[in-house]
Amino acid sequence: MWQLVIFFEQVAESKLAKFVEDIVITPRMVDIIVEGEGKSKSFYSNVNEEYMRTLEILSKKLKFVEVDLLVKTSKADVQLELEKLRQKAVSKVVKWCS
């Protein structure tokens, strides 16, 4: 009986950890998108693998919050914050391209 309880606790913990990973916005992620590697460098020099990986992570998080019912029905501001980061990233790319 206890083995079954432990098993279900482990399953719940694993799913919760995955959920948190899918929605959390780390300070490093914000720094990379907003400031790049340094304010003194041009945006072009900041477009590197880390920046691109961060944009991919942002894209995955945005897709996740669009389809996850728990996030949609919660009062969490994560979707709003992710959208702000997306807008900042888009504006940097548009500025870089022009």
CYANA upper distance limits for C-alpha pairs under 8 A (distance plus 0.5 A):
  1 MET  CA      5 VAL  CA      7.07
  2 TRP  CA      6 ILE  CA      6.62
  3 GLN  CA      7 PHE  CA      6.54
  4 LEU  CA      8 PHE  CA      6.74
  5 VAL  CA      9 GLU  CA      6.66
  6 ILE  CA     10 GLN  CA      6.67
  7 PHE  CA     11 VAL  CA      6.77
  8 PHE  CA     12 ALA  CA      6.57
  9 GLU  CA     13 GLU  CA      6.50
 10 GLN  CA     14 SER  CA      6.53
 11 VAL  CA     15 LYS  CA      6.72
 12 ALA  CA     16 LEU  CA      6.56
 13 GLU  CA     17 ALA  CA      6.53
 14 SER  CA     18 LYS  CA      6.76
 15 LYS  CA     19 PHE  CA      6.65
 16 LEU  CA     20 VAL  CA      6.64
 17 ALA  CA     21 GLU  CA      6.63
 18 LYS  CA     22 ASP  CA      6.65
 19 PHE  CA     23 ILE  CA      6.98
 20 VAL  CA     24 VAL  CA      6.23
 22 ASP  CA     60 LYS  CA      8.41
 22 ASP  CA     61 LYS  CA      6.28
 22 ASP  CA     64 PHE  CA      7.42
 23 ILE  CA     61 LYS  CA      6.51
 23 ILE  CA     64 PHE  CA      8.19
 23 ILE  CA     65 VAL  CA      7.66
 23 ILE  CA     78 VAL  CA      7.40
 24 VAL  CA     78 VAL  CA      8.24
 25 ILE  CA     29 MET  CA      7.03
 25 ILE  CA     30 VAL  CA      7.79
 25 ILE  CA     78 VAL  CA      8.40
 25 ILE  CA     82 LEU  CA      8.23
 26 THR  CA     30 VAL  CA      7.07
 27 PRO  CA     31 ASP  CA      6.66
 28 ARG  CA     32 ILE  CA      6.60
 29 MET  CA     33 ILE  CA      6.82
 29 MET  CA     54 THR  CA      6.92
 30 VAL  CA     34 VAL  CA      6.34
 30 VAL  CA     35 GLU  CA      8.48
 30 VAL  CA     85 LEU  CA      7.73
 31 ASP  CA     35 GLU  CA      5.86
 31 ASP  CA     36 GLY  CA      6.92
 32 ILE  CA     36 GLY  CA      4.89
 32 ILE  CA     37 GLU  CA      7.09
 32 ILE  CA     50 GLU  CA      8.46
 32 ILE  CA     51 TYR  CA      6.77
 32 ILE  CA     54 THR  CA      7.82
 33 ILE  CA     51 TYR  CA      7.46
 33 ILE  CA     54 THR  CA      7.90
 33 ILE  CA     55 LEU  CA      8.18
 33 ILE  CA     85 LEU  CA      7.48
 33 ILE  CA     88 LYS  CA      7.71
 33 ILE  CA     89 ALA  CA      6.50
 34 VAL  CA     85 LEU  CA      8.09
 34 VAL  CA     88 LYS  CA      7.14
 34 VAL  CA     89 ALA  CA      7.80
 35 GLU  CA     39 LYS  CA      6.72
 36 GLY  CA     43 PHE  CA      7.76
 36 GLY  CA     46 ASN  CA      6.06
 36 GLY  CA     47 VAL  CA      8.35
 36 GLY  CA     51 TYR  CA      7.72
 37 GLU  CA     41 LYS  CA      8.11
 37 GLU  CA     46 ASN  CA      6.38
 38 GLY  CA     46 ASN  CA      8.31
 41 LYS  CA     45 SER  CA      6.96
 41 LYS  CA     46 ASN  CA      7.62
 42 SER  CA     46 ASN  CA      7.22
 43 PHE  CA     47 VAL  CA      7.00
 43 PHE  CA     92 LYS  CA      7.88
 43 PHE  CA     96 TRP  CA      7.02
 44 TYR  CA     96 TRP  CA      7.07
 46 ASN  CA     51 TYR  CA      7.70
 47 VAL  CA     51 TYR  CA      6.24
 47 VAL  CA     52 MET  CA      7.43
 48 ASN  CA     52 MET  CA      6.75
 49 GLU  CA     53 ARG  CA      6.51
 50 GLU  CA     54 THR  CA      6.59
 51 TYR  CA     55 LEU  CA      6.80
 52 MET  CA     56 GLU  CA      6.82
 53 ARG  CA     57 ILE  CA      6.74
 54 THR  CA     58 LEU  CA      6.61
 55 LEU  CA     59 SER  CA      6.62
 55 LEU  CA     89 ALA  CA      8.24
 56 GLU  CA     60 LYS  CA      6.80
 57 ILE  CA     61 LYS  CA      6.69
 58 LEU  CA     62 LEU  CA      6.64
 58 LEU  CA     82 LEU  CA      7.66
 58 LEU  CA     85 LEU  CA      8.44
 58 LEU  CA     86 ARG  CA      7.81
 59 SER  CA     63 LYS  CA      6.74
 60 LYS  CA     64 PHE  CA      6.61
 61 LYS  CA     65 VAL  CA      6.74
 61 LYS  CA     82 LEU  CA      8.10
 62 LEU  CA     66 GLU  CA      6.81
 62 LEU  CA     79 GLN  CA      7.62
 62 LEU  CA     82 LEU  CA      6.95
 62 LEU  CA     83 GLU  CA      7.97
 63 LYS  CA     67 VAL  CA      7.15
 64 PHE  CA     68 ASP  CA      6.45
 65 VAL  CA     71 VAL  CA      6.39
 65 VAL  CA     72 LYS  CA      7.32
 65 VAL  CA     79 GLN  CA      6.79
 66 GLU  CA     72 LYS  CA      7.57
 66 GLU  CA     79 GLN  CA      8.48
 67 VAL  CA     72 LYS  CA      8.14
 68 ASP  CA     72 LYS  CA      6.77
 69 LEU  CA     73 THR  CA      6.49
 70 LEU  CA     74 SER  CA      6.52
 71 VAL  CA     75 LYS  CA      8.33
 71 VAL  CA     76 ALA  CA      7.46
 71 VAL  CA     79 GLN  CA      8.48
 77 ASP  CA     81 GLU  CA      6.72
 78 VAL  CA     82 LEU  CA      6.53
 79 GLN  CA     83 GLU  CA      6.65
 80 LEU  CA     84 LYS  CA      6.80
 81 GLU  CA     85 LEU  CA      6.87
 82 LEU  CA     86 ARG  CA      6.69
 83 GLU  CA     87 GLN  CA      6.67
 84 LYS  CA     88 LYS  CA      6.74
 85 LEU  CA     89 ALA  CA      6.66
 86 ARG  CA     90 VAL  CA      6.63
 87 GLN  CA     91 SER  CA      6.61
 88 LYS  CA     92 LYS  CA      6.75
 89 ALA  CA     93 VAL  CA      6.78
 90 VAL  CA     94 VAL  CA      6.59
 91 SER  CA     95 LYS  CA      6.51
 92 LYS  CA     96 TRP  CA      6.52
 93 VAL  CA     97 CYS  CA      6.58
 94 VAL  CA     98 SER  CA      6.75
